[in-house]
Amino acid sequence: MALAHNLGFPRIGAQRQLKQALEGFWRGDISSTELQQTGAALRTQHWQWQQQAGLDFVPVGDFAWYDHVLQLAQTFGAVPARHASIDEPLTQLFAMARGASACCGGNSAALEMTKWFDTNYHYLVPELEREQSFELQLSPLVAQVDEARSQGFSAKPVIVGPISFLWLSKCAGQEFDRLELLPRLLQAYGQLVEQLNERQCDWIQFDEPVLSLDLPPSWLAALVESYQYLSDLVAGNILLANYFGGLADKLTWLQQTGVDGLHIDAVRAADEVQQVAIQWPADKVLSIGVIDGRNVWRADLSSLLTTLSPLHEQRGDKLWIAPSCSLLHVPVDSDVELQLDDELRGWLAFARQKLSEVVALTRALNGCQSFTDRALFTDSDQVQRQRAHSSRVVNLAVRQRCHSVLPEHHERQSQFAQRQQIQASALQLPPLPTTTIGSFPQTAAIRQNRAALKAGTLSQAEYDSFIEAEIADVIKRQQQLDLDVLVHGEPERNDMVEYFGEHLQGVAVSQYGWVQSYGSRCVKPPLVYGDVARAQAMTVRWSQYAQSLTDKPVKGMLTGPVTLLNWSFIRSDLPRSDVAQQLALAVRDEVADLERAGIQIIQIDEPALREGLPLRQQDQQDYLQWAVDAFRLSANGVADSTQIHTHMCYCEFDDVIESIAALDADVISIEASRSDMTLLNSFIDFNYPNAIGLGLYDIHSPNVPEVAVMAADLQRAKQIFPTAQIWVNPDCGLKTRGWPETEAALANMVAAAKQSRAELATA
């Protein structure tokens, strides 16, 4: 009998209960006890849903207050010295995640945050010293196992494995080989395993997503060493789980580990399933992740059953069926999406529906389908036919326009050096010009008015008047701060991707399709179900209004095509490059309209360009080529006098720096502060040709940076870049911050820029 299981469930709650509780706790509105009660209620609800779906095991340990990697670092005592003096565990955890705040006592910088592989989830990067010690300090995993067991659930503990933990960490201070820390780290894992052994866990799931990367032999040898050690300690069985890519090239190593089961991602690496099935020992469990854990479309159950049946005949009860990865990356429940039309909603499967698909497949393999299971197969067959022939999927005008794109559509009229002179004359900006990334605080009033508009209790005219007043206020505040290039603040936008999804053809927006991005930050990715086109201008009215209020230049603010692609749930029947081109043409139309409206600076944000980079080096160049082409197609239909900006944040630039330069944006703004300016190292050996804006303070922390600190960072930047290339800005948008800290931080940033200008004048 094949078994059905899950690797992890979304932790935020169907109504974002975790977000609301966290932010309430940080504001001081609820107590620690109330926060803990919310977490316990969510865990119970999620275990119930998974058990009711028919899973043989439910994952335990996938719940975390902020991030599962951060939680593991704290579990093993890998706490930076600046946070070590905080005794209360939850307060310490949030200090590591957020830096200083009212609830996190002390002015301490947060850990660096970066993308979780090629997803839009962000994890906190553990900081490890050369002499780092590890010891089991506390164990939320064990506590959750006890909690699940006490409620009658069949618990499968889930934990990030030691190799992924070390690989995803960073060296605090001078670089060293992190594998030197492995023996000490394994002892801490051993302490955790001992506690799980006491609870007689049948299976423990160790996640090693780094197996999807190009790992050096030394790390693969360390993998073997680690799991031989853990296999001797674990009283039950070990399931080694990999996802986000293939691992067939590492099977020789994996066979030496001694683990009892292996999970593979049969969505991202479908071509490897047969090879792995042949080579992985028949007496060991093979878990096949056939239900896409990173997209929202219904599975083709009949096709999957055809693929899995021969494997079931060969492996019997050693075959497990699962989603491809943790369901952390999809919303909770598509059945509540009542604002979507019946046809489109019928195409969707969120987390709860994906569990039903896993169980229906497993029961079909075992020959014990229920009436509900058979109905699910019938519905799946109907959906596949419906999507293939739906008129809403194909737009012939869009297809024709894509075929008509020529090489010259990707080129600016002149090289950057010439454009720079023309733009300097047109804009008349001072050295080290100051600006922001685009968004300003989304206040309670903004959210309330947006909700009132959706509820029908506020008219469109009343809402538009409110937005105009908000824009006028934002412009006034920026002028008082003496910023050089202003923005309209984006009060009309719920999210930088969702907003555009609401205004594009071939794209739908869900009502409750929230996904965790980091901590309490949730996003609602649009659903790209058909060919994409822009019906009318999306942003011009607000940018033009903002520009009418000031003599200073106001940036037009757009989200770039690659980020729209990577931060949406994309149709699976077209190559991603084709969808990117369609999105690029839609953005290109908006850029042209902004230029015609008199907007001299247009920012096309691409924070997800690096995120979409394939995990294997052999696949990266093709992606980078079409991604760069998509950006250039969106941006390069303007005159030389129009200045094009882009923005990227929370990613490593080393391996894509040439492609970033190939974007040929006049100005790129980056995150530099959270990494303590180490991101600038990417530019030391690469002569970046265009202008660059430095993220001088971390907007995800409530810290207000001091003038001296930002001025010192500017001095470091001037050692790498000519002053004429440098812009000054925060590291990201300010929508999640409050006005008092925002204005205080920006005032200090402007003061730091003016101080540096004064030094230039006297040099």
C-alpha positions, 0 to 999 in steps of 0.5 A, a space after each residue: 500500500 502506497 502512503 500519502 504524506 505532506 512535507 509542510 503546510 502554510 503557517 500563516 492561517 487561511 485568514 492570515 491569523 499569524 500575521 495579525 497576531 505577530 503584528 499585534 504582539 509587536 505593537 503591544 496590543 496582545 500578550 505573549 500568552 495570547 500570541 502563543 494561543 493563536 499559534 497553538 490554534 493554527 497548528 491544531 487546525 492545520 493538523 486537523 485539515 491534513 488528517 481529515 484529508 487522509 494523510 498517513 502522517 502529518 508534518 510537525 515542526 513546519 510552524 515557525 513564528 518568523 522563519 524556520 531557519 531562524 528558529 533552528 539557529 536559535 534551537 541550537 544556540 547559534 545566536 549572535 553576541 549582540 542578541 545573546 544577552 536577551 533571555 526570553 526566547 521569543 523576544 530574542 527570536 524577534 530581535 534576531 529577525 527584526 532588530 530593535 523594537 519596542 518588544 525586542 529590547 536593545 538597539 541591535 541589527 537584525 540578521 541578514 535576510 535573503 531568498 529561500 532558493 528560487 522562491 519569494 520566501 525569505 529566510 534569516 541567514 544564521 551568522 556562524 563564528 569560526 569557534 561557534 558552539 552548538 547545543 540544544 538550547 530549547 526545542 520547539 520541534 519536540 514541544 510541537 511533537 508532544 502537542 500533536 501526539 496529545 491531540 491524536 495526530 500521527 506526527 512526522 517531525 520535520 527539520 532542516 538538515 545539517 548540510 543545508 543549515 551550514 550551506 545557507 549560513 554565513 561566516 561572521 567576520 572573516 571567511 572560513 570553511 563552514 564544514 569545520 563546524 559540522 562535528 559540533 553541529 551534528 552533536 546538537 542534532 544528536 541531542 535533538 534526535 535523542 529527545 525525538 527517540 524518547 517520543 518513539 517517532 517512526 519517521 523524521 524528515 530531514 530537509 536538504 534542499 541544497 541537493 538541488 544545487 551544484 554542490 562541491 564534492 567536500 559537501 557531498 562527502 559531508 552529507 554522507 558523513 552526517 547521515 551515517 551519523 544520524 542514521 545510527 542515532 535515530 531509533 526510527 527511520 529517516 526520510 531525506 527530503 530534497 525539493 526545488 530541483 533534481 538530484 540524480 547526479 548525487 544518487 551514488 552519494 545518497 546511497 551511502 547515507 544509510 537513510 531509510 527514505 528519499 523524497 524527490 521533486 517530481 515536478 521540477 525534475 520530472 525527467 529524473 523520476 525513472 532514473 531515481 526509481 531504478 537506482 534507489 534501493 527497492 527496500 527503501 522508501 521513495 517519496 515522489 512529489 508529484 503535486 506541484 507545491 509551488 503553483 496553484 493549478 489543478 493536477 492532471 490526476 489521470 496522467 499522474 496515475 498512469 505515470 505512478 502505477 508502474 512504480 507502485 507495482 515495483 515498490 508497493 508500500 515503499 512508494 509514498 506520494 506527496 507534494 513536490 515541496 512544502 505547501 508553504 509556497 501556496 495559499 491555503 484554500 481555493 474553495 473560499 475564493 467566491 469572487 472568482 468566476 466558477 470556471 477559473 476557481 475550478 482550475 485552482 488547487 491551493 494547499 487543502 485541495 493539493 492534499 486531496 489530490 495527493 490522497 486521491 492519487 494514493 488511494 487510486 494506486 491502492 485500489 481503494 478509491 472513495 466516491 469523492 476520490 473518483 469525483 476528483 478524478 472526473 473533475 480533473 479530467 474536465 478541467 484539463 479539457 476546459 483549460 486546453 480549449 478555453 477562449 480566455 486563454 489565447 489572445 491572438 493579438 498578443 501572440 501576433 505582437 510577440 512575433 513582431 518584436 525586433 532586436 532594435 526594440 531591446 535597445 536604447 538610442 544611445 550608450 549610457 555615457 551619452 544618455 548620462 550627459 543628456 539626463 544631467 542637463 535635463 534634471 539638474 540634480 546635485 551630486 549624490 542625489 537622494 530618493 526613495 524606492 517608491 512606497 511610503 507607509 500604508 497607514 490604517 486610513 489607507 487600508 480602511 479606505 481601500 477596504 471600504 471601496 471594495 465593500 461598496 461603502 465608499 464611491 470610486 470618486 470619494 476614494 480617488 479624492 482620498 488618494 489624491 490627498 494622500 499623494 499631496 501629503 507624501 509630496 509635501 513630506 518629501 519636500 520638507 525632507 529635501 529629497 531630490 527625486 520624489 515619488 508619489 508614495 503608491 497609496 493606491 497600491 495594495 502590493 507591487 505585483 497584485 496591483 498590476 495583476 488587477 489591471 492586466 488582461 489574462 490575469 486574475 487576483 484572488 481574495 484570500 490567496 495569501 502566501 508568506 514572504 517573510 515574518 508577518 509579510 504576506 503577498 497575494 500573487 496574481 493568477 496568470 491564466 491566459 495571454 497578457 495585455 494592457 487594456 489601458 494606462 495603469 499608473 499614469 494618472 497618479 504619477 502625473 498628479 504628483 508631478 503637478 504638485 512639485 517642481 522636483 522630478 517625480 519618478 513613475 513607479 512600475 514593476 518589471 516583467 520578470 518580477 511580475 512573472 516570478 511573483 505570480 502563479 504562472 500558467 503551465 502551458 507556455 514557456 516562462 520566457 513567452 509569458 515574460 515577453 507578454 508582460 514586457 510588452 504590457 509594461 513597455 506600453 505603460 512606460 511610453 504613456 508615462 513619458 508622454 505624460 511628462 514623467 522624466 524618471 521611470 523606475 521599473 523594479 526587478 527585485 525578483 530577477 536574481 530570484 528566478 535564476 535556475 539553481 543549476 549553473 547549466 540552466 542559468 545562461 538561458 534564463 538570464 538571456 530572456 530575462 534581460 531581454 524582457 527588461 530591455 523590451 519593457 524599458 527601451 522605447 524611451 528617449 535618451 533624456 528619460 532616465 530609467 531606474 530599476 531596483 533589486 534587493 535581498 539577493 546575491 549579485 556575484 553570479 549575475 553581475 554581468 546580466 545586471 549591467 546588461 539591463 542597461 538601466 541608467 540607475 540601479 538601486 540595491 540593498 546594501 545595509 542589511 548585509 553590512 555593505 558586503 554586497 558592494 564586494 560584488 562590484 569591486 572586481 566588476 567595473 559597473 558602468 552605470 549609476 547605482 543607488 545604495 540602500 543605506 538603511 534597512 527598512 525591515 528593521 525599526 532602527 533609525 540609522 545614525 547620520 554618521 553610520 550612513 555617511 561612513 557607508 557612503 565613504 566606503 561606496 566612494 572607494 568603489 564607485 565614482 561619485 558621479 555614479 552614486 545615488 542615495 536611498 533606503 534599501 527597499 520600499 517603506 510601505 511597512 514602516 510607520 511615519 515617525 521612524 520613516 521621516 527620522 531615518 530619511 532625515 538622517 539619510 539626507 543629512 548624510 548625503 549633504 555631509 558627503 557633498 560638503 566634503 566633496 566641495 572642500 576636497 
